Amino acid sequence: MRPFQKTRKIRTNAFLFICKILSRADLTRSDLQIPGGKDDGNPFWAEVVNVSMDQLMAPAVAHRLHQRTLTGQAPPLIQRYLDAMLRLNRSRNERLQHEAMEIAAILNEIDVVPVFLKGAAGLLTGLHDDPAVRVMSDLDVVVPAEFSNRCRKHLVARGYERAPTLPHPRQKGIDTYVRASSTAPIDLHHEVMEYRYQNLLSGSEIIGESVAHSRDGIRFAIPSPTHQIIINIGQSQLNDHAYWYGNLALRTIYDFACQTRVMHDQIDWQMIETRFAQMRFKTALNFHCHAARRMLGVETGGPVKPGLLVRFLYWRALFLIDYPALQRANYRIVRVFMLLRQELSSRETLVRLLRNMGDADWWHRHLEIFRKGIR
Protein backbone atom coordinates (compact mmCIF):
# COMPACT_ATOMS: atom_id res chain seq x y z
CA MET A 1 0.00 0.00 0.00
CA ARG A 2 1.37 3.43 -0.97
CA PRO A 3 2.16 5.88 1.87
CA PHE A 4 -0.70 8.23 2.70
CA GLN A 5 1.27 11.38 1.91
CA LYS A 6 2.15 10.16 -1.59
CA THR A 7 -1.35 9.36 -2.72
CA ARG A 8 -2.80 11.42 -5.53
CA LYS A 9 -5.60 12.81 -3.38
CA ILE A 10 -3.52 14.26 -0.57
CA ARG A 11 -5.36 17.61 -0.68
CA THR A 12 -8.79 15.96 -0.60
CA ASN A 13 -7.67 13.70 2.24
CA ALA A 14 -6.40 16.74 4.15
CA PHE A 15 -9.76 18.46 3.59
CA LEU A 16 -11.69 15.43 4.87
CA PHE A 17 -9.27 15.10 7.80
CA ILE A 18 -10.06 18.71 8.78
CA CYS A 19 -13.78 17.94 8.51
CA LYS A 20 -13.28 14.99 10.85
CA ILE A 21 -11.58 17.26 13.42
CA LEU A 22 -14.36 19.85 13.15
CA SER A 23 -17.23 17.38 13.28
CA ARG A 24 -19.12 16.49 16.44
CA ALA A 25 -18.30 12.81 16.06
CA ASP A 26 -16.56 11.09 18.96
CA LEU A 27 -12.90 10.67 18.05
CA THR A 28 -9.95 8.99 19.71
CA ARG A 29 -6.26 9.61 19.18
CA SER A 30 -6.11 6.60 16.88
CA ASP A 31 -8.72 8.20 14.60
CA LEU A 32 -6.32 11.07 13.89
CA GLN A 33 -3.16 9.04 13.44
CA ILE A 34 -1.62 9.18 9.98
CA PRO A 35 1.46 7.57 8.41
CA GLY A 36 4.47 9.79 8.90
CA GLY A 37 3.55 10.58 12.50
CA LYS A 38 4.37 13.82 14.24
CA ASP A 39 7.38 14.75 12.13
CA ASP A 40 7.42 18.51 11.38
CA GLY A 41 8.36 17.66 7.81
CA ASN A 42 5.34 15.42 7.22
CA PRO A 43 3.84 16.75 3.95
CA PHE A 44 0.33 15.69 4.93
CA TRP A 45 0.30 18.01 7.95
CA ALA A 46 1.66 20.80 5.77
CA GLU A 47 -1.30 20.24 3.45
CA VAL A 48 -3.68 20.30 6.42
CA VAL A 49 -2.36 23.77 7.25
CA ASN A 50 -2.61 24.89 3.61
CA VAL A 51 -6.22 23.73 3.25
CA SER A 52 -7.27 25.14 6.63
CA MET A 53 -5.78 28.51 5.67
CA ASP A 54 -7.45 28.44 2.24
CA GLN A 55 -10.78 27.70 3.91
CA LEU A 56 -10.20 30.32 6.69
CA MET A 57 -10.51 27.56 9.27
CA ALA A 58 -7.05 27.39 10.90
CA PRO A 59 -8.26 28.93 14.21
CA ALA A 60 -11.21 26.53 14.31
CA VAL A 61 -8.92 23.53 13.73
CA ALA A 62 -6.64 24.66 16.57
CA HIS A 63 -9.62 25.13 18.90
CA ARG A 64 -11.11 21.72 18.15
CA LEU A 65 -7.77 19.98 18.70
CA HIS A 66 -7.59 21.62 22.12
CA GLN A 67 -11.25 20.91 22.85
CA ARG A 68 -10.79 17.24 22.04
CA THR A 69 -7.49 17.14 24.02
CA LEU A 70 -5.81 15.91 20.84
CA THR A 71 -3.17 18.61 20.53
CA GLY A 72 -0.42 16.04 20.97
CA GLN A 73 -1.35 14.41 17.67
CA ALA A 74 -0.06 17.26 15.50
CA PRO A 75 3.67 17.88 14.96
CA PRO A 76 4.97 20.52 17.44
CA LEU A 77 5.73 23.14 14.78
CA ILE A 78 2.28 22.70 13.17
CA GLN A 79 0.55 22.91 16.55
CA ARG A 80 2.38 26.12 17.44
CA TYR A 81 1.42 27.66 14.11
CA LEU A 82 -2.25 26.76 14.52
CA ASP A 83 -2.25 28.04 18.10
CA ALA A 84 -0.74 31.33 16.89
CA MET A 85 -3.58 31.68 14.36
CA LEU A 86 -6.10 31.10 17.15
CA ARG A 87 -4.51 33.73 19.40
CA LEU A 88 -4.26 36.30 16.63
CA ASN A 89 -7.84 35.79 15.55
CA ARG A 90 -9.06 36.04 19.14
CA SER A 91 -7.42 39.44 19.43
CA ARG A 92 -8.86 40.51 16.08
CA ASN A 93 -12.39 39.35 16.92
CA GLU A 94 -12.29 41.21 20.24
CA ARG A 95 -11.62 44.39 18.26
CA LEU A 96 -14.35 43.54 15.76
CA GLN A 97 -16.86 43.00 18.55
CA HIS A 98 -16.01 46.42 19.96
CA GLU A 99 -16.30 48.00 16.49
CA ALA A 100 -19.67 46.33 15.89
CA MET A 101 -20.98 47.92 19.08
CA GLU A 102 -19.52 51.25 17.99
CA ILE A 103 -21.33 51.00 14.63
CA ALA A 104 -24.58 50.13 16.40
CA ALA A 105 -24.18 53.12 18.71
CA ILE A 106 -23.54 55.45 15.75
CA LEU A 107 -26.65 54.22 13.93
CA ASN A 108 -28.70 54.37 17.14
CA GLU A 109 -28.03 58.12 17.10
CA ILE A 110 -30.36 58.41 14.08
CA ASP A 111 -32.82 55.91 15.57
CA VAL A 112 -31.68 52.98 13.39
CA VAL A 113 -31.25 49.54 14.95
CA PRO A 114 -28.77 47.62 12.78
CA VAL A 115 -29.26 43.93 12.10
CA PHE A 116 -25.90 42.13 12.08
CA LEU A 117 -25.48 39.15 9.75
CA LYS A 118 -23.38 36.02 9.40
CA GLY A 119 -20.09 36.15 11.33
CA ALA A 120 -20.98 39.36 13.15
CA ALA A 121 -24.27 37.84 14.35
CA GLY A 122 -22.48 34.77 15.66
CA LEU A 123 -19.77 36.85 17.30
CA LEU A 124 -22.27 39.04 19.17
CA THR A 125 -24.47 36.16 20.36
CA GLY A 126 -21.90 33.48 21.22
CA LEU A 127 -22.74 31.06 18.42
CA HIS A 128 -19.36 29.33 18.58
CA ASP A 129 -17.81 27.64 21.60
CA ASP A 130 -14.93 30.10 21.29
CA PRO A 131 -15.44 33.42 19.44
CA ALA A 132 -11.86 33.16 18.18
CA VAL A 133 -12.68 30.36 15.74
CA ARG A 134 -14.58 32.51 13.22
CA VAL A 135 -12.42 34.35 10.70
CA MET A 136 -14.25 37.45 9.47
CA SER A 137 -13.49 39.64 6.46
CA ASP A 138 -16.06 42.36 7.17
CA LEU A 139 -19.05 43.36 9.28
CA ASP A 140 -22.34 42.85 7.44
CA VAL A 141 -25.20 45.08 8.56
CA VAL A 142 -28.79 45.38 7.30
CA VAL A 143 -30.66 48.67 7.69
CA PRO A 144 -34.13 49.67 6.44
CA ALA A 145 -34.08 50.86 2.82
CA GLU A 146 -35.83 54.12 3.75
CA PHE A 147 -32.96 54.98 6.12
CA SER A 148 -30.14 54.12 3.72
CA ASN A 149 -29.28 57.71 2.76
CA ARG A 150 -29.31 58.86 6.37
CA CYS A 151 -27.04 55.97 7.34
CA ARG A 152 -24.59 56.86 4.58
CA LYS A 153 -24.39 60.50 5.59
CA HIS A 154 -24.14 59.77 9.29
CA LEU A 155 -21.30 57.25 8.90
CA VAL A 156 -19.37 59.74 6.75
CA ALA A 157 -19.97 62.44 9.36
CA ARG A 158 -18.51 60.09 11.99
CA GLY A 159 -15.27 59.53 10.10
CA TYR A 160 -16.03 56.64 7.74
CA GLU A 161 -15.26 56.79 4.02
CA ARG A 162 -17.03 55.03 1.19
CA ALA A 163 -14.80 52.39 -0.34
CA PRO A 164 -14.16 52.75 -4.11
CA THR A 165 -16.27 49.84 -5.31
CA LEU A 166 -18.10 49.30 -8.59
CA PRO A 167 -21.29 47.44 -7.65
CA HIS A 168 -23.84 46.25 -10.15
CA PRO A 169 -26.73 48.75 -10.46
CA ARG A 170 -29.03 46.16 -8.88
CA GLN A 171 -26.52 45.03 -6.27
CA LYS A 172 -27.76 44.12 -2.80
CA GLY A 173 -25.32 46.29 -0.84
CA ILE A 174 -25.80 49.95 -0.15
CA ASP A 175 -22.09 50.70 0.21
CA THR A 176 -18.89 49.53 1.82
CA TYR A 177 -17.37 51.89 4.39
CA VAL A 178 -13.91 51.94 5.91
CA ARG A 179 -12.07 54.00 8.49
CA ALA A 180 -8.33 54.25 9.06
CA SER A 181 -8.65 52.86 12.59
CA SER A 182 -11.08 50.04 11.62
CA THR A 183 -10.12 46.40 11.73
CA ALA A 184 -12.52 45.45 8.92
CA PRO A 185 -14.83 47.26 6.48
CA ILE A 186 -18.56 47.64 7.02
CA ASP A 187 -20.92 46.32 4.36
CA LEU A 188 -24.28 48.06 4.60
CA HIS A 189 -27.20 46.25 3.00
CA HIS A 190 -30.86 46.88 2.53
CA GLU A 191 -31.17 43.52 0.75
CA VAL A 192 -29.16 40.42 1.60
CA MET A 193 -29.85 38.24 -1.42
CA GLU A 194 -28.76 39.19 -4.94
CA TYR A 195 -31.53 40.76 -7.00
CA ARG A 196 -32.39 37.51 -8.78
CA TYR A 197 -33.00 35.78 -5.45
CA GLN A 198 -34.54 38.57 -3.38
CA ASN A 199 -37.93 36.85 -3.28
CA LEU A 200 -36.34 34.06 -1.26
CA LEU A 201 -35.83 36.39 1.70
CA SER A 202 -36.18 40.17 1.58
CA GLY A 203 -34.39 42.69 3.74
CA SER A 204 -37.67 43.91 5.18
CA GLU A 205 -38.52 40.35 6.30
CA ILE A 206 -35.16 39.98 8.01
CA ILE A 207 -35.58 43.27 9.86
CA GLY A 208 -39.25 42.63 10.72
CA GLU A 209 -38.57 39.24 12.34
CA SER A 210 -35.12 39.99 13.79
CA VAL A 211 -34.33 39.33 17.44
CA ALA A 212 -33.61 42.51 19.41
CA HIS A 213 -30.61 42.78 21.75
CA SER A 214 -29.23 45.50 23.98
CA ARG A 215 -25.79 45.88 25.49
CA ASP A 216 -24.84 48.80 27.71
CA GLY A 217 -27.77 50.74 26.29
CA ILE A 218 -26.73 50.07 22.66
CA ARG A 219 -29.47 48.50 20.56
CA PHE A 220 -28.83 45.97 17.79
CA ALA A 221 -30.52 42.89 16.36
CA ILE A 222 -29.74 39.60 14.64
CA PRO A 223 -31.89 37.60 12.20
CA SER A 224 -34.27 34.98 13.54
CA PRO A 225 -32.85 31.42 13.69
CA THR A 226 -34.84 30.36 10.61
CA HIS A 227 -33.66 33.39 8.66
CA GLN A 228 -30.06 32.74 9.70
CA ILE A 229 -30.29 29.30 8.10
CA ILE A 230 -31.80 30.73 4.89
CA ILE A 231 -29.11 33.43 4.74
CA ASN A 232 -26.35 30.86 5.32
CA ILE A 233 -27.57 28.65 2.47
CA GLY A 234 -28.64 31.47 0.18
CA GLN A 235 -25.40 33.45 0.44
CA SER A 236 -23.25 30.41 -0.31
CA GLN A 237 -25.28 28.45 -2.84
CA LEU A 238 -27.24 31.22 -4.60
CA ASN A 239 -25.32 34.50 -4.25
CA ASP A 240 -21.93 32.77 -4.64
CA HIS A 241 -23.16 29.82 -6.78
CA ALA A 242 -20.94 27.46 -4.75
CA TYR A 243 -22.63 24.26 -5.88
CA TRP A 244 -22.27 25.16 -9.56
CA TYR A 245 -18.66 26.27 -9.20
CA GLY A 246 -17.72 23.12 -7.31
CA ASN A 247 -16.82 24.97 -4.11
CA LEU A 248 -17.23 23.37 -0.68
CA ALA A 249 -17.18 26.49 1.53
CA LEU A 250 -16.16 24.87 4.81
CA ARG A 251 -16.39 28.08 6.87
CA THR A 252 -20.03 28.61 5.84
CA ILE A 253 -20.95 24.97 6.36
CA TYR A 254 -19.27 25.00 9.79
CA ASP A 255 -21.41 28.03 10.71
CA PHE A 256 -24.42 26.05 9.49
CA ALA A 257 -23.43 23.13 11.73
CA CYS A 258 -23.16 25.43 14.75
CA GLN A 259 -26.50 27.10 13.97
CA THR A 260 -28.34 23.79 13.67
CA ARG A 261 -26.80 22.59 16.95
CA VAL A 262 -27.34 25.74 19.04
CA MET A 263 -30.72 26.83 17.62
CA HIS A 264 -32.14 23.45 16.66
CA ASP A 265 -35.52 23.82 18.40
CA GLN A 266 -36.05 27.35 17.05
CA ILE A 267 -35.58 26.59 13.34
CA ASP A 268 -38.66 26.13 11.17
CA TRP A 269 -37.37 23.56 8.67
CA GLN A 270 -40.77 23.20 7.03
CA MET A 271 -40.80 26.91 6.22
CA ILE A 272 -37.25 26.70 4.85
CA GLU A 273 -38.05 23.74 2.59
CA THR A 274 -41.28 25.37 1.38
CA ARG A 275 -39.54 28.70 0.64
CA PHE A 276 -36.75 27.07 -1.38
CA ALA A 277 -39.23 24.82 -3.22
CA GLN A 278 -41.47 27.76 -4.17
CA MET A 279 -38.48 29.64 -5.57
CA ARG A 280 -37.28 26.48 -7.39
CA PHE A 281 -34.01 26.42 -5.48
CA LYS A 282 -34.35 22.93 -3.95
CA THR A 283 -31.06 21.79 -5.52
CA ALA A 284 -29.20 24.50 -3.62
CA LEU A 285 -30.90 23.53 -0.35
CA ASN A 286 -30.32 19.80 -0.81
CA PHE A 287 -26.69 20.26 -1.84
CA HIS A 288 -25.93 22.40 1.21
CA CYS A 289 -27.60 19.98 3.64
CA HIS A 290 -26.04 16.94 1.93
CA ALA A 291 -22.56 18.51 2.08
CA ALA A 292 -23.05 19.42 5.75
CA ARG A 293 -24.09 15.85 6.56
CA ARG A 294 -21.24 14.22 4.66
CA MET A 295 -18.55 16.66 5.83
CA LEU A 296 -19.52 17.39 9.44
CA GLY A 297 -22.23 14.88 10.30
CA VAL A 298 -24.94 17.56 10.53
CA GLU A 299 -28.47 16.23 10.95
CA THR A 300 -31.05 18.87 10.08
CA GLY A 301 -34.63 18.94 11.26
CA GLY A 302 -35.89 18.74 7.69
CA PRO A 303 -35.66 15.99 5.08
CA VAL A 304 -32.55 15.93 2.92
CA LYS A 305 -33.16 14.48 -0.53
CA PRO A 306 -29.82 14.20 -2.33
CA GLY A 307 -30.84 13.05 -5.78
CA LEU A 308 -28.41 12.05 -8.51
CA LEU A 309 -27.66 15.66 -9.45
CA VAL A 310 -26.86 16.66 -5.86
CA ARG A 311 -24.67 13.58 -5.34
CA PHE A 312 -22.83 14.27 -8.60
CA LEU A 313 -22.25 17.94 -7.71
CA TYR A 314 -20.87 16.95 -4.31
CA TRP A 315 -18.59 14.29 -5.83
CA ARG A 316 -17.37 16.81 -8.42
CA ALA A 317 -16.62 19.39 -5.71
CA LEU A 318 -14.54 16.84 -3.77
CA PHE A 319 -12.75 15.82 -6.98
CA LEU A 320 -11.84 19.43 -7.82
CA ILE A 321 -10.14 19.99 -4.46
CA ASP A 322 -7.08 18.13 -5.76
CA TYR A 323 -7.08 20.02 -9.07
CA PRO A 324 -7.02 23.79 -8.40
CA ALA A 325 -6.26 24.61 -12.05
CA LEU A 326 -9.26 22.59 -13.19
CA GLN A 327 -11.41 24.28 -10.54
CA ARG A 328 -10.34 27.72 -11.81
CA ALA A 329 -11.16 26.70 -15.38
CA ASN A 330 -14.55 25.37 -14.29
CA TYR A 331 -15.19 28.67 -12.48
CA ARG A 332 -14.41 30.77 -15.58
CA ILE A 333 -16.65 28.67 -17.81
CA VAL A 334 -19.60 28.41 -15.44
CA ARG A 335 -19.38 32.07 -14.43
CA VAL A 336 -20.25 33.18 -17.98
CA PHE A 337 -23.51 31.24 -17.85
CA MET A 338 -24.27 32.37 -14.28
CA LEU A 339 -23.84 36.03 -15.19
CA LEU A 340 -25.89 35.64 -18.36
CA ARG A 341 -28.68 33.90 -16.48
CA GLN A 342 -28.59 36.56 -13.79
CA GLU A 343 -28.87 39.40 -16.29
CA LEU A 344 -31.64 37.72 -18.28
CA SER A 345 -33.63 37.15 -15.09
CA SER A 346 -34.77 40.77 -15.55
CA ARG A 347 -37.80 40.78 -17.87
CA GLU A 348 -36.94 44.29 -19.03
CA THR A 349 -33.40 43.27 -19.99
CA LEU A 350 -34.61 40.12 -21.77
CA VAL A 351 -37.25 41.99 -23.79
CA ARG A 352 -34.73 44.67 -24.78
CA LEU A 353 -32.17 42.04 -25.86
CA LEU A 354 -34.71 40.14 -27.98
CA ARG A 355 -35.84 43.40 -29.58
CA ASN A 356 -32.25 44.40 -30.37
CA MET A 357 -31.45 41.01 -31.88
CA GLY A 358 -34.12 41.67 -34.49
CA ASP A 359 -32.62 45.06 -35.37
CA ALA A 360 -30.07 45.00 -38.22
CA ASP A 361 -28.56 48.34 -37.14
CA TRP A 362 -27.86 46.89 -33.69
CA TRP A 363 -25.84 44.03 -35.24
CA HIS A 364 -24.02 46.46 -37.53
CA ARG A 365 -22.98 48.74 -34.64
CA HIS A 366 -21.63 45.84 -32.59
CA LEU A 367 -19.78 44.41 -35.56
CA GLU A 368 -18.05 47.76 -36.03
CA ILE A 369 -17.13 47.85 -32.34
CA PHE A 370 -15.68 44.34 -32.63
CA ARG A 371 -13.63 45.25 -35.71
CA LYS A 372 -12.19 48.35 -34.06
CA GLY A 373 -11.37 46.37 -30.96
CA ILE A 374 -9.17 43.80 -32.74
CA ARG A 375 -7.17 46.30 -34.84
Secondary structure, DSSP 8 states (H G I E B T S, - for coil): ---GGGSTTHHHHHHHHHHHHHSSS---GGGG--TTTT-TT-HHHHHHHHHHHHTT-HHHHHHHHHHTT-GGGS-HHHHHHHHHHHHHHHHHHHHHHHHHHHHHHHHHTTT---EE-HHHHHHHHT-SSSGGG---S-EEEE--GGGHHHHHHHHHHTT-EE------TT-SEEEEEE-TT-SS-EEEES-SS-GGGTTTS-HHHHHHT-EEEEETTEEEEE--HHHHHHHHHIIIIIIS-HHHHT---HHHHHHHHHHHHHSGGG--HHHHHHHHHHTT-HHHHHHHHHHHHHHH----SS-----HHHHHHHHHHHHHHT-HHHHHHHHHHHHHHHHHHHHHTSHHHHHHHHHHHT-HHHHHHHHHHHHHHH-
